[in-house]
Amino acid sequence: MTQEPVPVSRTVDFGVARLLPDLDRPRAWLLTVDGAPQSYVDLDEPEHLEFEYTRRIAHVLESAFDTPMDVVHLGGGALTLPRRLASTRPGSRQRVVEADRALAALVAELLPLRDPGVTVDTADAREWLTAAADGGADAIVVDVFGGSRVPAHLTSVEFLREAVRVLRPRGVYVANIADAAPFTFLGSQLGTVRAAFGPDAELCLLAEPGVLRGRRFGNAVLVAARRPLPLDTLARLCAADAFPARVVTGRALRDLTGTAVRDASATPSPEPPDGAFTVG
């Protein structure tokens, strides 16, 4: 008789991590840290992405690159996106940077990803990026949260300039940002990315209409590149999702854009309202 999976709880460096089994999918798990959802993985179906914002990041990467790529993931969690890309873009080389050593060890123990193309480094995201070589990445994905907030040192022009340096000329930068109307933090991040990438870069934002209309707190995926982005393809993919998203460009994006942030004035992203992301 097969034993039912049971929840696992363990103290890690930055809180208490829990792995919660999905009773509807035999080998699928939700990872939370201090009650905030961090990752969802299905070990049998690594291409399955439960979180809407994660699917949008995958849409960006897979529409921008149709061959194996070199990807840097700042923020590891349970390695959801590396698992997906190892399946959809086999042969990709992926570096995952996770600051929480105990969390990385927990994931390696209970949710192992055995792909020689995926390397996990336990380090602070900015320190790792500052030490990285020029022009080594096709894509950088930033999905780093301390609890439910993006750390301040990952929000500045100085940080973004390191990302630009590490990206190849046709590289793509993707960041997961959480905010709500009046979008002060999101606007500052748009301005910061624009300042780092320059006026000729192409930017877009992927988010659900309810978030964009200020109805609720939620995730927005910010994308930047010094080359044309596949906006039509992204729009079709986002519209076809179970929870459709809009691709914001042009004047609508400019209207959201605020003032760039420097290290001296950087602050973490806003605290989510009670119940916005927490799991019991």
BELZIKA-V210402 format. One record per pair of residues at least 12 apart in sequence whose C-alpha atoms are under 7 Angstrom apart, sorted by the first residue. I is the first residue (numbers start at 1). J is the second residue. D is the distance in Angstrom with one decimal. If there is no record, write none. Layout:
BEGIN
i: <I/I>
j: <J/J>
d: <D/D>
END
This chain:
BEGIN
i: <5/6/7/7/7/8/12/12/13/13/13/14/15/15/16/16/17/17/17/17/18/18/18/19/19/27/27/27/28/28/28/29/29/31/33/34/35/35/35/36/36/36/36/36/37/37/37/38/39/39/39/40/41/41/46/46/47/47/53/53/56/57/59/59/60/63/63/64/64/67/68/68/68/68/69/69/69/70/70/70/70/70/70/71/71/71/71/71/71/71/72/72/72/72/72/72/72/73/73/73/73/73/73/74/74/74/74/74/74/74/74/75/75/75/75/75/75/76/76/76/78/82/91/92/93/93/94/94/94/95/95/95/96/96/96/97/97/97/97/97/98/98/98/98/99/99/99/99/100/101/126/126/129/129/130/132/133/134/134/135/135/135/135/136/136/136/137/137/137/137/138/138/138/138/139/139/139/139/140/140/140/141/141/141/142/142/142/143/143/148/148/149/149/149/149/150/150/151/152/152/152/153/153/155/155/156/156/156/156/156/157/157/157/157/157/157/158/158/160/160/161/164/169/170/170/170/171/172/172/173/173/173/174/174/174/174/175/175/175/176/176/176/176/177/177/177/178/178/178/179/179/179/179/180/180/180/180/180/181/185/187/187/187/188/188/188/188/188/189/190/190/191/191/191/191/192/192/195/200/201/201/201/201/202/202/202/202/202/202/203/203/203/203/204/204/204/204/204/204/205/205/205/205/205/205/205/206/206/206/206/206/206/206/207/207/207/207/207/207/208/208/208/209/209/217/217/235>
j: <21/21/19/20/21/20/102/103/100/101/102/100/33/34/33/34/31/32/33/34/31/32/33/31/32/42/43/44/41/42/43/41/42/78/147/147/278/279/280/147/148/277/278/279/277/278/279/77/77/78/80/80/78/80/83/84/84/87/219/221/238/221/234/237/234/230/233/229/230/89/89/90/91/92/92/93/138/92/93/94/137/138/139/93/94/95/137/138/139/140/94/95/96/137/139/140/141/95/96/97/140/141/142/96/97/98/125/141/142/143/144/96/97/98/142/143/144/96/97/98/107/94/117/117/117/118/117/118/119/118/119/120/119/120/121/120/121/122/123/125/121/122/123/124/122/123/124/125/122/122/154/159/162/163/162/166/166/165/166/165/166/167/168/166/167/168/166/167/168/171/167/168/171/172/167/171/172/173/172/173/174/173/174/175/174/175/176/175/176/271/272/268/269/270/271/268/269/268/266/267/268/263/266/189/266/192/261/262/263/266/192/195/196/260/261/262/262/263/193/196/196/197/226/225/226/227/225/224/225/223/224/225/221/222/223/224/221/222/223/219/220/221/222/219/220/221/218/219/220/217/218/219/270/211/214/216/217/218/214/269/256/257/258/257/258/259/260/261/260/257/258/257/258/259/260/260/261/260/226/224/225/226/227/224/225/226/227/228/229/223/224/225/249/222/223/224/247/248/249/220/221/222/223/247/248/249/220/221/222/245/246/247/248/219/220/221/245/246/247/244/245/246/245/246/272/276/247>
d: <6.2/6.5/5.5/4.7/6.2/6.7/4.9/5.5/5.5/6.8/5.8/6.6/6.1/5.7/5.4/5.2/6.9/5.6/4.3/6.4/5.7/5.3/6.4/4.7/6.6/5.8/5.6/6.3/5.5/3.9/6.0/5.5/6.4/6.9/6.9/6.9/5.0/5.1/6.3/6.8/6.5/5.7/4.5/6.1/6.5/6.4/6.7/6.0/5.9/5.6/6.5/6.6/7.0/5.7/5.5/5.2/4.6/6.7/6.5/6.8/6.8/6.9/6.5/6.8/6.7/6.6/6.9/7.0/6.4/6.3/5.1/6.2/5.4/4.3/4.7/6.3/6.1/5.8/4.8/5.8/5.2/5.2/6.7/6.4/4.8/6.3/5.7/5.9/4.9/5.9/5.9/4.8/6.0/6.6/6.3/4.8/6.2/6.1/4.7/6.1/6.0/4.8/6.3/6.2/5.0/6.8/5.7/6.0/4.8/6.1/6.4/6.8/5.6/5.1/6.5/5.2/4.7/5.7/6.0/5.0/5.8/6.9/6.7/6.2/4.7/6.1/6.0/4.7/6.3/6.0/5.0/6.0/6.0/4.6/6.0/6.0/4.9/5.8/6.1/6.1/6.3/4.9/5.9/6.9/5.2/4.6/4.8/6.8/6.7/5.6/6.7/6.8/6.5/7.0/6.1/6.8/6.2/5.5/4.5/6.3/4.6/4.8/4.4/5.7/6.1/6.3/6.1/4.8/5.8/6.8/5.9/5.7/4.4/6.4/6.6/5.3/4.7/5.7/6.5/5.0/6.2/6.2/4.8/5.8/6.2/4.6/6.3/6.1/5.3/6.8/6.9/6.1/5.1/6.5/6.2/5.3/5.1/4.8/5.3/4.4/4.1/6.7/6.8/6.8/6.5/6.4/5.0/4.8/5.4/6.2/5.3/6.8/5.7/6.9/6.0/5.4/6.6/6.7/6.5/5.8/5.3/6.7/6.7/6.9/6.2/6.0/6.1/5.9/4.8/5.6/5.1/6.3/6.8/5.6/4.6/6.7/5.7/5.2/6.7/6.6/6.0/4.8/6.5/5.6/5.2/6.2/5.4/4.4/6.1/5.6/5.9/6.7/6.6/6.7/6.1/6.2/4.4/6.5/4.7/6.2/5.3/4.4/4.3/6.6/4.7/5.2/5.4/6.4/6.8/5.2/6.7/5.4/5.1/5.2/4.4/4.0/5.7/6.6/7.0/6.8/5.6/4.5/6.6/5.7/5.5/6.2/6.6/6.3/6.9/5.6/4.5/6.7/7.0/6.1/5.3/6.7/6.6/5.6/5.1/6.6/5.6/4.7/6.2/5.6/5.0/6.9/5.7/5.0/6.6/6.2/5.6/4.8/6.3/6.7/4.7/6.5/5.0/5.6/6.9/6.2/4.1/6.0/6.3/6.4/7.0/6.9/5.7>
END
